[in-house]
Amino acid sequence: MSETVDIHAPDVEVKKSCCYFCHQNCGVLAYVKDGKVIKIEGDPTHPTNQGGLCCRGNIALLHLDHPARINHPLKRTGAKGENKWEKIPWDVAIAEIAEKLNQIKAESGAEAVATAGGTLRTDDWSRRRFMNMFGSPNGFHNALLCWIPTFMMETAVGGWSPFETDLATSRCVILWGFNPGSSAMPGMRGYSDLRKAGLKIIVVDPRYSETAAHADLWLPLRPGSDTALALAMIWVIIYEGHHDKEFVENWCTGFEELEDHIFEYNPEWAAEQTWLDPELIRQAARMYAQNTPGNIQWGCTADQLGKTAGAGMHARAILRALTGNLDRPGGDLMPGPSMYYVTDEELEGNDWLPEEQKAKQIGSDKFKLTSWPGYQRIADVSREVWGKAPTAEWMCEAHGPSVFKAILTGDPYQIRAMIISATNPVNSYGDAKMVLEALKQLEFLVVCEYWMTPAALYADYVMPIAGALERPIVHNNYGVTDSLITSQRAIQPLYERHTDYNFWRDLALATGQDPDQWPWETLEEAFYYVIYSFNSSGYQFSSYDEFVEKYRMFYPPLHYYKYGNNGFATPSRKVELKSSILEELGYPSLPTWIGPAENEVDDPEVAAEYPLVLTTGGGFMPYHHSEQFNIESVRFLKSDPYFTINPKKAAELGIKEGDWCWIETRRGRIRQRANVEPSVDTRVIYCQRGWWYPERQEDTGAEPFGCLESNVNVLTSVDDEHCDPIGGSWANRGLLCKVYKVSYWDETDTSYSIPGSASEPGVSVPPSEQKLAYEPIPYDPKPTFEVPEGLTWDKDTKLAWDIERGLAYDPNSGWLYHPETLIYYDLVTKYAYDPETETLIDEATGQRYSMETREPIGEGEAVKTTAAEAVAAEELAAKEAAAAEAAAEAVIITPTDIERGEQS
Amino acid sequence: MTRYAMVMDQRRCIGCQSCTVACRTWNELPMDIIYNPVVSEGVLGEFPEVHQTFTPLICMHCDNPPCTICCPCKASQQDEDGIVWVDETKCMGCKVCVNSCPYGARDVNHDEGFVRKCTFCKDRVREGEQPYCVATCHQKARIFGDLDDPESDVSKLVNRLVTERFFEELGTDPQVYYIPDLGGVK
């Protein structure tokens, strides 16, 4: 205990807050006296951290009132980027922003307004809700680099991403490009404990990481070649017969096709791509497949491989299924959406966004799995099986880099305004030079921030946002799991800071959105609405804060083998190793190898000039993405950026420990200092990401705060041909580079230009003319039955139609039917079937015919002729009633809901 | 009797330096004072046969502390439970103890003119809590307790496993025990 503060004094309140500096959301006890937080410490009773806190968690108090924090709304008074501001009241800022947004919407359509978000630092269902009601489909995050394509791929293949690992009874786990030792501290403790108890740990990482140091098997592969490794592991498992035959037989489709397809991807083939010994690949595949139940832990590598990413994610989804590890004790659990509380998707109000606006989503014509076309397909199936859909925020977004390109080119249309919340895109999105240029050229920019970042510098308005201790937090894994952990705010926001939820709500009301759809004035009220149904399952609380204090978390009973009830949430209700959803979207339905964005096999000329392989994606302590660089108590641990180079290569290049060096790719160059260490292969360079220099507050020139100087995203590419055509992610790993020492003579150069081949920031090829890594495969499903003569096959509905009369063919019965009235018609005579009298009726004349002989029966009985019509009318009435009911449900928040929420 | 001691489990330490930052914020230390740095020789060996060990350092709270014997004003002292601390009201900042400590565990607070050092968070410990660096360690690589209590984790670890201590040959009898990365059962 500090000598100056007594946390046990009677007037000190203890608040159950949590850390907000990474995704773990470790529990924090905040000691509050007279409305001030006097001390914080890790919460020993929190299930995640059990009292532990890392460097970032421990500086929460320094973050709370740091002198560089933005505390009031700022309005630009000078030119863009001049760093001249005036403080204005919150309400005035909101009103002015709303007026401008409404003006742009009236002039150019709602889609001209885009928003960008950060990574789980906000309640972005409220942003989505705002955007849906505003009418713009162009919200996005850096989601494509962070698990979201994997989630969508695994959901397309298996019905839900099996991301919750049941490690306590697992026998083997693969940590694939996942380094909890520097990105998930509490997780790392768990792995150390479990390994001691016998869990086998396989680590796939090109670098000897904190986690690799604790592995049973470490696969130091070529950066970016993960897909080849996954394919070869499938080969070993299938051809050595390690797969779970019973599960594959009963619950998987497409195994035979996969078996044939995978034949060429043997370990010897993969050895060339991955630089791994084929025996090591075999050993890893056997260890994983023979030690079941086992897991593949989620990690972001698969998402950050660029054009090869889609196949890699698909292959990993197949590995989970082949080993029968899905949703079994000790395996990869599929929680599904929560049936117990209101999910993020239900809060987003996606029904408000009109279809024609969905179609305008930037990038949805190219990268379909993670935008409306793929999401809609997956959400429909998911609703049929689970009853609810995955979160649309994150899973169904505009393609971020394409939005920045649209700002610069007006292609496919001009983006005129952008609201950025909790992200610094200059550091976190690919092709930083292009992004910075886009922000400079953007007509209207609003940034919600803690700090003055390079992005905020170009804003018209900067809005001060409340941090961890100033806001309640619900942790529910992007809204796609069925449990949640809650935390309360320690204090009300300081100064004029507001939560991001209040920003979106205030802006929504100011732009004229219906206040009835924004009934919750505070986040606590909104969260109470989310969880109030727990009251009916044994919990007793009358406010959100009371829930936090009494229960804090909600874990529903754990059910394994949920697929036994309704099957997997795929079109065939089985795990589709050969994915029909991918096929429909125009992608290879089986994982098909395509080399990384740049590689020595496909691009020997590039490799001749840039002989080293670069990886930029790894997180490192003490920073999270581009955060905390401005907090002295953390920064002193790593005050300069370092890249890692093998001692042999360093000696060859004359580089010594600590030397400032240029790292250059075809796109540009950055400087970092050399960390000469044998933790990487001689051909590999590992760069630290996120670097900018907030201490250079005076440096507001072309490259403010040194934001390009050491920024790895100067080196990455977001050209469409380098992106994964399936999910749209770009490559952070496996790029080709060269390294050389910074010399006296180029000290004065702008850091990012390349002498001799200086490329100006911007977009050289208009987005609509950019090619994808591979062309979409036209989806042309063939009929699985014989189409009777006179009928026409339609590939979209996968039905044969009598076009003239609008009747569909049912291949099982051999009859035609009307898709709306569901009345059956005879294939040859086109007479309607009347189930009441079991006769056929010619609807045109009213004449009845015998079912057996097709001969006319008696005289036309006028009363009975209308039987079919009566059925039709009845059907129609029922349909209308159902539609009306559905429409009523579509309005998510009804006044009765709110009342119920308050009363219970 | 109570004899407080700490065990550093180098099998579990991943070098995240959370303890370094945590200690400084909890004890509100100035930027130039660090009670518990984490050091490493870096990654050794030849790729891919490599290895790295992290060593968290702290005041060893020696049983025979040279820093208390040399203190001319009896400010540097040891309590019965083994905790070595400096009475700031008595310390005149002569720095003799700083020089006498073979572990470099003492710093001068130049602003206030006295010597500061780790106290095993004695205020917390005597309230029945763990020192803050122990509580904050996600990896549970730091274990703290009463070495004289046979049921305590520290005494079990020290008695069962191979442990090392720094500069034992100097006769300081340091009370921080290290379980080496590649250690084993006694």
Interface residues (C-beta under 8 A of the other chain):
Chain A: M1 S2 E3 T4 H8 K39 E41 G42 P44 N49 G51 G52 L53 C54 C55 G57 N58 I59 L61 L62 G181 S182 M185 P186 M188 R189 S192 Y208 E210 A213 W218 P220 M621 P622 E632 S633 V634 F636 L637 N646 E677 P678 S679 V680 D681 T682
Chain B: R11 R12 I14 G15 C16 Q17 S18 T20 V21 A22 R24 T25 W26 N27 E28 M31 G42 V43 L44 G45 E46 F47 P48 V50 H51 Q52 C121 D123 R124 E127 Y132 A135 T136 C137 H138 Q139 K140
